[in-house]
Amino acid sequence: MNHFSPLPEQDVLVKGIRIHMAMQEGNGMPIIFLHDSLGCIRLWRDFPQQAAALTGQAVYLYDRQGYGQSQAFSTQYRELDYMHREADTLIDFMDTCGLDKAALFGHSDGGSIALLAAAKYPQRIQAIITEGAHIFVEDITLNGIQEAVELYNTTALPRKLAKYHGDNTDPVFHAWADTWLRPDFRNWNIEDALHHISCPTLVLQGEEDEYGSPMQVQRIQEQVSGPVETWLIPGAKHTPHKEQPEVVLQRCVAFLQEQ
């Protein structure tokens, strides 16, 4: 793959919160990339630039509040509806950027947020791609998070994450791990939103995803009202866009060009 230069980055105010973003101009429907539970703009590497080059479409990325270089969390404690609130913030971000409609590519938590945004704001979301999205809590998810906690406590993982999140590192990690491992979060479930999704949807997941079973994909496919394509990617884990970028890009670009 060709190496692409980093996208220009800037800060914007979204409902009074300082949000760090990056973008590349293009034609047609813009694509917004929504990062995972430990992610940020820079952890996408050059995958968005690759997508922009192949589609000709504009791409937008942002660090959610508390992540990367955005403003710190107002509180580290998360209510059960925190991803619903992030779907609202996505629309506020679109308004700030002057975007009437967009396609979404969401990874992990970002995929769940994409589903909720498409359900809550069908007139604003033209298509969605989810990668490793969760719609309910599974034992495999909790086991994976418990293993991540052990790595965070015993390895150089905090230092590696600090390269991207700086002072936000500890809050980012614990907001994720502590929330998902809370007893009350075991009942978190967003399946009741899925039938409100009418836009075209592409659901990706690695066959060896350490944070979710194929049941996540199956139940999204069964309950979304609009057209759905699914792809369980052989040999891939939770981050197919990094593990197998060429094949993931090819499938995603083909999907987006049909919309």
N, C-alpha and C positions, 0 to 999 in steps of 0.2 A: 504494500500500500504506500501511496505517496504520503509524505509528511506535510501537514498543513500548519501554517502559523497560528498562534493563539488569536482568538477573537478579541477585538477591542472591548474593554470592560469599563463600566461606569456605575455610579450609585444613582438611584432614583428614590423618591419618596412615594410610598404606597400607603395611603391612609395614615400618613405621618410616621411611618416606619421606614428606616433606611434599608433599602434592598439593593444588593449588589447584583448586577446583570451583565450580560454580554449579548451581542447580536451581530448578525451579518445580513445585509440587505439582499433582497431577491424579488422574484416575481411570483404572482399567484398567492396561494394560501400559505401563510406563515406556519412554521412548525415550532411549538414550544416544548422544550425538554424539561422534564420534571425528575429531579434526582431522587435517589434512594435515601434510606434512613441514616446513613453515615456519609452521604454524598455532598457534592457542591459542584459549581461550574467546572472547576479545573479537573475534577476527577472523571469527567466525561472524556478527557483527552481530546482527540480530534474527531471523534465520531460525529458530532453535529456538523463540523465543517465538511466531512465526507458526504453527509446527507445533503447539505446545501449544494455542493458541487455536482452531485448526481441528479438532483431534482430541479435546481435553479430557483428553489424557494428560499425565502428568508427564514432564518432560524433565530430563536430567542432562548436564552437560558437565564436562570436566576437562582441565587442562593436563598432558600427560604429563611425566614427570620430565625436566628440562632445558629445558622450554618455558615461555613466559609467566611466570607468577609462582610456578611450582612449584620445588621444590628443584633445584639445579644437577645436571648429569650427574655420576655417579660416575666415569665415564670417557667421553671423547669418541669413543673407538674402538668401533666396532660390529662384532660378530660377524655371520656370515651369518644367524643365527637371531634377530636382534634383534626382528623383528616377531612371531615366535612367543612371545618373552618378553613382549612388550607385550600379547599376547592373554591370557597368564597374569595380568598386572597388571590387566587389565580385570576379570577375575573377582575378584581381590582387592579392587578398587574396589567392585564390586557387593556383596561380602560386607561391606565397611566401611559401605556405605549401607543394608544390610539388604534388598537386592534379590535375590529368588530367580530371577526371569526378567526378561528385557528384550528389546526390539527395538533394533537398532543402525542408525545412519546413519553411514557412514564415508566420508570424502573422501580420495582418493589413498592415502597410507600408511594412513590410518584405514580405508579400504575394504579394503585387504589384511589389516589387523588384524581387521576384522569377519569376513572370510572364515575366517581361522585360528581365531578364537574359536568360530564356529559349527561348525567341523570338530572342534575339540578338546573343546568343552563343549556338545554338542547339547542336553542337558537344561536348559541355562541360557539359551539364545538362542532366542527365539520366531520372529523374523523378522529379515532384514537388508536394508538398502538400501546399495549401494555406488555411489560416484560417482568415476569416474576411477581405479578400483582397478587395481593391477598384480599380475600373477601370474608374470610372467617379464620379463626385461630386453630391451628393443628398442633399436635404433639411434636411433629418434626420441626415446626417453627420454633417452639419454645426450647427444644433441645439444641437447635442451632444457635439460639441466642445465649443459652447458658454456656455453650462452648466458647462463644465470642467473649463473654464476661471473663472466663478463665484466661483466655489469651490476653485480654486487656490488662488483667491483673498480674500476669507473669511474663509477658514478652515486651518487645519494643513497639507494639501496636499503638500505644498512646503517642509516642514520638512520631511515628509515621503519619498518624492522623493530624497531629499538630502542624505539619507542613502545610496542610490545607485549611484547617479550622482555627489555628492560633489559639487565642484565649477561649474560644468557643468549644474546644475539644472535649473537656470533661462534661460540660452540660449536654453537648450533642450525644455523646455516648450514653450517658445515664438517662437522658430523656427517652431514648429509644429502649434500652435494655430494661430499665426500671418500670417503664409503662407496660411493655408487653409481658413482663413477668409478674405483674400485679395480679392477685387473685381475681379482682373484678374484671380485668381485661380479658379473661378467658371467654367471656360471653360476647366479646366484640364481634359484630357481624354486619356487613353492609349489603347482604343479598336482597333486602327489600327495596333497594334503590335500582337494581339492575334492569327491571322491566321498564323503567323510564328512559333507558338508553335506546335511541332510535338511529343514531349515526352509524356508519360502517366502523367495525371494530376488528382489529387484528390482535389476537392473544398469543403471546410467545412465552414459553417457559422451557428451561433446560430439563431434559429427562432426568438429570442427576441433581436437580436443585436441592440444596441442603436446607432450604427454608420453607419448602412447600411441596405438596404432592400434586400429581396430575388432577386430583379432584378439584383443585382451584380452577383449572382451565375448564374442566367439564361443566362445573356449575355456573361459570360465567357464560359459557356457550349456551347452556340450557335456558338461561333466564334473561339474557339481553334480548330486547325486542327487534332491534335492527339486524342487518346482515352481519354475520360473525365468521371470521376465519380463525382457525387455531393451528398452532405449530408447536409440537413438543420436539425440541432440538436435540438430536442424538449427541451424546458425549459432552453436553453443556451442563454447567451448574447454574448458579444464581445470577451470573452476569454475562449472558451470551454475547452482548454487544462488545465486550472486551475479549472474550474467549474465542469467538468465531466471527469477527467483525465483517469479513467479506460476505459470508452467506446471509448474515442478519441484515446487512445493508441492502443486499440484492432483493431480499423478500420485502423489506419495508419500503424501499423505493418503488417497487412494482405496485404495492398496495396503494401508496400515496398517489401515484400517477393515475390510478383508476378513479380517484375521487374528483 
